[in-house]
């Protein structure tokens, strides 16, 4: 290769090299755009994580409520049996004070977990959301009103878990 060819080749490589080099302003703009893209991606990922944590917290609370509700629903028949046992003992004579204390303690524990007894009195209007009719009896008052409560109803955290079983007046 001659020296003239070498010089021409070097000159052409320098020109190509200069063309390939981006200008400083373009490079800065490109880097800023890349930075903004990464920053926005990080912000989205952080927001997704926060939303995920909130959703998991809600799911955990719902699961805890479900488990508590299942346990409380299982204890309602025990409370009913307790009341029936006390009623049977009262027929035979005075009942030991300790039995009432145990019943009260059980009711308090269930109340702390969100269980409420549905209050029903004779003469109350029949509410299909809280009452279940199991029959009718002759009585005074308006037809279709509650005549007597047969079995207590309960609400757990504001939701009916068992309606009160009642007889209505004819």
Beta strands, then each sheet from edge to edge (+ up, - down):
strand 1: 115-118
strand 2: 131-137
strand 3: 146-151
strand 4: 153-156
strand 5: 159-162
strand 6: 164-169
sheet 1: 1+ 4- 5+
sheet 2: 2+ 6+ 3-
end
